C-alpha cells in the first residue's frame, strides 16, 4: 500500500541516475551515501555495526578514528560494538562522548585523525539509530568513497592487526565553541543581552548550545536540554514538532527561539512573538548575515552553495548583495564539495543546515545561531521584521512510500510526462523549474520514500504543481 503524506510550509530523455543505495522498507534499513541508518534492534543489528566498523578500520588502514555519539539509549551500545570492530583492525580510537555531528568533523580535522564516526540517526525518531563516516578532513564520504566502504563491508575481507588504545577527549565542545566565537562580533552581540529560548530536544547539542549562548551574553531559557531523557518530541525540527517552543517564546517574550535535531546539525527558528519561521529561512538569514558583514560584498561576487530542493529565497538574498547561487544534488557532501570548489562564502541546505567554511565543513547549528544573532544585533531589528523583509513563498513537502528503484523510475516517468517541454534539471531526480516556482521529485537518501516538493508564491500554485504528479 502506498502512503501519501503532505506538509505545507509558508515561507533529458533518459532517467536520471540513482545514487548507490540499498534499503529494506520492511526492516527499515538504509545503506547509502549518508551512512547506515536503521531501527534498533531489528535492522541495525550488532553484526551489521561490527562489520561496518571493521570495514571502516580497513578503509582507514588501521588509523586514528574520532568517535562521537548522540544521546539515544542505543548509541552507547553501538559505540561499544564499533570499538571492537575498529580495534580488531588496529585502529586507535579517540572518544569525544556525546557531541554534535559538526563537532566530530571539527575534531577529526583538528586532531589530524584518519577518519571520524558519528553514531546518530540525526532527525529520525526512536528506535532509529545510525552510523556516519568521515574523512580525515572531517567531511562525509562522497559517492565514490562510500561505494568503496560498502564494497569492503560486503566482501568481508577485513584488516586484522594488533589493537591500539581507546582514549577520551573532553575538550571537543569547548574547541568548537571557540571556533564559532571567532567568526562573529562577540561584543556587539553581548551588548544586546538577547533573551533566547532554546529547545535542544535533549539531543547532542543541548550542552554545547547553552554554553555558546551564555558566552555570547544571552539570557538563556532552555527547555529539553537534558541528554539523559531523549526525546521529548520528534527530533525533526519542523513546525508540528516544536509547538512547545513556540508557546514558550510567546509566554516568556523572548527575542528568538532556536530548536535543533538530535545531532544538532539542523537549526529551525521561532521568531519573537512565537511564530515558527521554519527551517527554510535558516540558511537565507545566515547568508544575509554574512553578506551584510562582508566588506565590498557586491564587488566581490560571493557565492552561496545549496541543493536543488532549497527555497528560492536564498536566490533572492544573493541577488540583494550581488552574489550568485550554485545548486547541487541533495546530500551534504555534494554541497560541501561545491563550496570548496567555488570557494563559497557560505552554503547549506533548506532543512536548516548552515555550512560556514570559517568554522567547518559540516551543517552546524552552533555557527548558524551565532550568525543569526549577529544579524539581529547588527541590524537592530527584531527577527520577525528581518524574516518579513524576505520574499514570501509557500513550500509543500510530500512523500510517498517506496519499495525500490522500480517505483522511483515510475514516479520520475510521471514527472516527465506531466511536464513535457518544461525546463528540467536531472542531476538528482527531476526538478522542473519555472520563472517563479519549481517542483522536485527524488528518492530520499535516508528513508525508503520518494520526496515530492514544490514551491511557489501561493499555496494554490504549489499545490497544483504537486497534483500534476500525484493526480
C-alpha positions in Angstrom: 0.0 0.0 0.0 1.3 3.5 -0.9 1.1 6.1 1.9 1.0 9.7 0.8 1.6 12.5 3.3 1.6 16.2 2.9 3.3 19.1 4.7 2.9 22.8 3.9 5.4 25.4 5.0 5.0 29.1 4.4 7.9 30.8 3.8 16.6 14.7 -20.7 15.2 11.7 -22.4 17.0 9.3 -20.1 16.0 8.8 -16.5 18.5 10.4 -14.0 21.0 8.2 -12.3 20.1 7.0 -8.8 22.8 7.1 -6.1 24.3 3.9 -4.8 21.9 2.8 -2.1 20.1 -0.1 -0.7 17.2 -0.4 1.7 14.7 -2.8 3.0 11.4 -1.0 3.7 10.1 -3.8 5.9 13.1 -3.8 8.1 13.7 0.0 8.0 17.4 -0.2 6.9 19.2 2.2 4.7 22.8 2.0 3.5 23.7 5.0 1.3 26.0 7.9 0.8 24.6 9.2 4.1 25.9 6.2 6.0 24.0 3.4 7.7 20.6 4.0 9.3 18.1 1.5 10.7 16.0 0.6 13.7 17.1 -1.0 16.9 17.3 -3.9 17.3 15.7 -5.4 14.2 17.6 -3.9 11.3 20.6 -2.1 12.7 22.0 -5.4 14.2 25.2 -5.9 16.2 26.6 -7.9 13.3 26.0 -5.1 10.8 27.5 -2.5 13.1 30.5 -4.7 13.8 31.2 -5.4 10.2 30.9 -1.7 9.2 33.3 -0.8 11.9 35.7 -3.4 10.6 35.2 -2.1 7.1 36.0 1.4 8.1 39.0 0.3 10.1 40.2 -1.5 6.9 39.3 1.6 4.8 41.5 3.8 7.0 44.3 1.2 7.2 44.1 1.0 10.9 44.3 4.7 11.5 43.2 7.0 14.3 39.4 7.4 14.5 37.4 10.1 16.3 34.0 8.9 17.7 31.1 11.0 18.9 27.5 9.9 19.6 24.1 11.4 20.2 22.2 10.6 23.4 19.9 7.8 22.1 19.9 4.8 24.6 21.2 2.6 21.8 24.2 4.9 21.0 26.5 3.7 23.8 25.6 0.1 22.8 26.5 0.7 19.2 29.7 2.6 20.2 31.0 -0.4 22.1 30.5 -2.6 19.1 32.3 0.0 16.9 35.2 0.0 19.4 35.5 -3.8 18.9 35.5 -3.5 15.1 38.0 -0.7 14.9 40.4 -2.2 17.4 40.4 -5.5 15.6 41.6 -3.6 12.5 44.4 -2.0 14.5 42.9 1.4 14.9 43.4 4.0 17.7 40.1 5.4 19.0 39.5 8.9 20.4 36.1 9.1 22.1 34.7 12.6 22.4 31.4 11.4 24.0 28.0 13.0 23.3 28.7 15.7 20.8 27.1 17.4 17.8 27.9 15.9 14.4 29.7 19.1 13.3 31.9 18.8 16.4 33.1 15.4 15.3 34.0 16.8 11.9 36.0 19.7 13.5 37.8 17.4 15.9 38.6 14.9 13.2 40.4 17.6 11.2 41.9 19.3 14.2 43.5 16.2 15.6 44.6 15.0 12.2 42.8 11.8 12.5 42.4 9.3 9.7 38.6 9.4 10.0 35.6 10.0 12.1 32.4 8.2 13.1 29.2 9.6 14.4 26.6 7.3 16.0 23.3 9.1 15.2 20.2 8.9 13.2 20.0 12.6 13.1 16.4 13.8 12.8 14.9 10.3 12.8 12.9 9.4 16.0 13.4 6.4 18.3 14.0 3.5 17.7 16.1 4.6 14.8 19.9 5.0 15.0 22.8 5.1 12.5 26.4 5.4 11.7 28.0 8.2 9.7 31.6 8.1 8.4 34.0 11.0 7.9 37.2 11.6 6.0 40.4 13.0 7.6 39.2 16.4 6.6 36.1 15.9 8.7 33.8 15.6 5.6 31.3 12.9 5.0 32.2 10.3 2.4 31.2 11.2 -1.2 29.7 8.6 -3.5 33.0 7.2 -4.7 34.4 6.8 -1.1 31.1 5.5 0.2 31.0 2.9 -2.5 34.5 1.7 -1.6 33.5 1.4 2.1 30.3 -0.5 1.2 32.3 -2.8 -1.0 34.7 -3.6 1.9 31.7 -4.3 4.1 30.1 -6.6 1.5 33.3 -8.6 0.8 34.1 -9.1 4.5 37.9 -9.2 3.9 38.8 -7.1 6.9 42.2 -5.9 8.1 43.4 -7.7 11.2 46.0 -6.1 13.4 47.1 -5.5 17.0 44.6 -3.3 18.8 45.7 0.2 19.7 44.4 2.4 22.5 41.0 3.9 23.3 41.3 7.5 24.7 38.8 10.1 25.8 38.9 13.8 24.9 36.6 16.1 26.8 37.7 19.4 25.0 35.7 18.9 21.8 32.7 21.1 22.5 34.9 23.9 24.0 37.1 23.9 20.9 34.1 24.0 18.6 32.6 27.0 20.5 36.0 28.7 20.4 36.0 28.5 16.6 32.4 29.9 16.4 33.2 32.8 18.6 36.0 33.9 16.3 33.7 34.5 13.3 31.2 37.0 14.9 31.5 40.3 16.7 31.1 38.9 20.3 30.9 42.4 21.9 28.2 43.6 19.5 26.0 40.5 20.4 26.7 40.7 24.1 25.6 44.3 24.3 22.1 43.3 23.2 21.6 40.8 26.0 19.2 38.8 23.9 16.6 36.6 25.6 16.9 33.3 23.9 14.7 30.3 24.2 16.4 27.0 23.3 14.9 23.6 22.6 17.8 21.1 22.4 15.4 18.1 22.1 17.5 16.6 24.8 19.9 15.8 22.0 23.6 16.1 21.3 23.6 19.9 21.0 21.9 20.6 24.4 25.1 21.3 26.4 27.0 22.9 23.6 24.3 25.4 22.6 23.6 26.5 26.1 27.3 27.2 26.7 27.6 29.0 23.3 24.6 31.3 24.1 26.0 32.1 27.5 29.4 33.1 26.0 27.5 35.4 23.6 26.0 37.2 26.6 22.5 35.9 26.1 19.9 35.3 28.7 19.3 31.6 28.0 15.9 30.0 28.7 16.4 26.3 27.9 13.9 23.6 27.6 14.6 20.0 26.7 18.3 20.2 27.3 18.8 17.1 29.4 20.8 14.5 27.4 19.6 11.7 29.8 16.0 12.0 28.6 15.9 11.7 24.8 13.5 12.6 23.1 10.6 14.7 24.4 9.3 15.2 20.9 10.0 14.0 17.4 13.6 15.3 16.7 12.9 16.7 13.2 12.6 20.5 13.9 9.6 21.2 11.7 6.6 23.3 12.9 4.4 20.5 14.1 7.1 19.1 16.3 8.1 22.4 18.0 4.8 23.7 19.4 6.2 23.7 22.9 9.0 26.1 21.9 6.6 28.4 20.0 4.4 28.7 23.1 7.4 29.2 25.3 8.8 32.0 23.2 5.4 33.7 23.3 4.9 33.2 27.0 8.4 34.3 28.0 8.5 37.1 25.4 12.0 36.1 24.2 13.8 37.7 21.3 14.1 34.4 19.5 13.8 30.7 19.9 16.1 28.1 18.5 15.5 24.4 18.1 17.8 21.6 16.8 17.5 18.0 15.8 19.1 15.1 17.7 22.7 15.6 16.4 22.5 19.4 16.2 23.3 19.8 12.5 19.8 21.2 11.7 18.5 24.5 13.0 15.0 25.9 13.0 13.9 29.3 14.3 11.0 30.7 16.2 10.7 34.5 15.8 9.7 36.9 18.6 6.0 36.6 19.2 6.1 32.8 18.9 6.0 32.5 15.1 7.8 29.4 13.7 9.6 30.7 10.6 10.8 27.1 9.9 14.0 25.7 8.6 13.9 27.1 5.0 14.8 30.6 6.2 17.7 29.5 8.4 20.2 29.5 5.6 18.8 32.6 4.0 19.1 34.6 7.2 22.6 33.2 7.9 23.7 34.1 4.4 22.2 37.6 4.8 24.2 38.0 8.0 27.5 37.0 6.3 26.9 39.1 3.2 25.8 42.1 5.2 29.0 42.0 7.2 31.3 41.2 4.3 33.4 44.2 3.0 32.6 45.1 -0.6 30.1 42.2 -0.8 28.7 43.3 -4.1 32.1 43.9 -5.7 33.5 40.5 -4.8 30.6 38.5 -6.3 30.4 36.0 -3.4 29.0 32.5 -4.0 26.4 30.7 -1.9 26.1 26.9 -2.5 22.9 25.0 -1.7 21.0 22.0 -3.0 18.2 21.7 -5.6 15.4 21.5 -3.0 16.3 24.6 -1.0 13.9 27.6 -1.2 14.2 30.3 -3.8 14.6 32.8 -1.0 18.3 32.1 -1.0 18.5 33.3 -4.6 16.6 36.5 -3.5 19.1 37.1 -0.7 22.0 36.5 -3.1 20.6 39.0 -5.6 20.3 41.6 -2.9 24.0 41.5 -2.3 25.2 40.8 -5.9 26.1 37.2 -5.0 25.4 34.1 -7.1 23.9 30.7 -6.1 25.2 27.4 -7.2 22.9 24.3 -6.7 23.9 20.7 -6.2 22.4 17.3 -5.8 20.8 16.5 -2.4 23.3 15.3 0.2 25.5 17.4 2.5 28.7 16.2 0.9 27.6 17.4 -2.6 27.1 20.9 -1.1 30.4 20.8 0.8 32.5 19.7 -2.2 31.0 22.5 -4.3 31.6 25.0 -1.5 35.3 24.0 -1.7 35.4 24.2 -5.5 33.7 27.5 -5.6 35.5 28.9 -2.5 32.0 29.9 -1.4 31.4 32.3 1.4 28.6 30.1 2.9 26.5 27.2 2.0 23.9 24.8 3.3 20.5 23.2 2.9 16.9 24.2 3.3 16.5 21.7 6.1 18.1 24.1 8.5 21.6 23.2 7.7 24.2 26.0 7.7 27.7 25.3 6.5 30.1 28.1 7.3 33.6 27.3 6.0 35.3 29.6 8.5 34.1 27.2 11.2 34.0 23.8 9.5 32.6 21.9 6.5 29.5 20.3 8.2 26.0 21.6 8.8 26.4 23.4 12.1 23.7 24.8 14.3 26.2 26.5 16.5 27.6 28.5 13.6 24.0 29.2 12.4 22.9 30.5 15.7 25.9 32.8 16.1 25.4 34.2 12.6 21.7 34.9 13.1 22.3 36.6 16.5 25.0 38.7 14.8 22.5 39.7 12.1 19.9 40.7 14.7 22.5 42.7 16.7 23.9 44.5 13.7 20.6 45.4 12.1 19.0 46.4 15.4 15.7 44.9 14.2 13.6 42.1 15.7 13.9 38.7 13.9 10.3 38.9 12.9 10.9 42.0 10.9 14.1 40.5 9.3 12.1 37.5 8.3 9.3 39.5 6.8 11.7 41.5 4.8 12.5 38.4 2.7 10.2 37.4 -0.2 7.4 35.1 0.9 6.9 31.7 -0.7 4.8 28.6 0.1 6.6 25.3 0.0 4.8 22.0 0.0 6.7 18.9 1.0 5.1 15.5 0.4 6.4 11.9 0.4 5.4 8.5 -0.9 6.5 5.1 0.5 8.9 3.5 -2.0 9.8 -0.2 -2.2 12.7 0.1 -4.6 14.3 1.5 -7.7 11.4 0.4 -10.0 9.0 2.7 -8.1 11.5 5.6 -8.3 11.6 5.1 -12.1 7.7 5.1 -12.3 7.4 8.4 -10.4 10.1 10.0 -12.5 8.3 8.9 -15.7 5.2 10.6 -14.3 7.1 13.9 -13.9 8.5 13.7 -17.5 5.0 13.2 -18.9 3.3 15.8 -16.7 5.8 18.5 -17.5 6.9 17.6 -21.0 8.5 20.6 -22.7 9.4 22.4 -19.5 12.9 23.2 -18.2 14.1 20.1 -16.2 17.2 19.6 -14.0 18.1 15.9 -13.9 21.2 15.8 -11.7 19.1 14.4 -8.7 15.7 13.0 -9.6 13.9 15.6 -11.7 13.4 19.3 -10.8 11.0 21.2 -13.1 11.8 24.9 -13.0 9.5 27.9 -13.8 10.2 31.6 -13.5 8.7 31.9 -10.1 8.2 28.3 -8.9 9.5 24.8 -9.1 8.6 21.1 -8.3 11.2 18.4 -7.4 10.8 14.6 -7.3 13.6 12.4 -6.0 14.4 9.4 -3.9 15.4 10.1 -0.3 19.0 9.3 0.8 17.9 8.5 4.4 14.5 6.8 4.2 12.7 4.4 1.9 10.5 7.1 0.4 10.1 9.4 -2.6 10.1 13.1 -1.8 7.9 15.4 -3.8 8.4 19.1 -3.2 7.0 22.3 -4.7 7.5 26.0 -4.1 5.5 28.9 -5.5 4.3 32.4 -4.5 0.9 31.0 -3.5 -0.3 27.8 -1.8 -2.7 27.1 -4.7 0.1 27.2 -7.3 2.3 25.0 -5.2 -0.5 22.5 -4.7 -1.3 22.4 -8.4 2.3 21.5 -9.2 2.1 18.6 -6.8 -1.3 17.5 -8.2 0.0 17.4 -11.7 2.2 14.5 -10.5 0.1 12.7 -7.9 -3.2 13.1 -9.6 
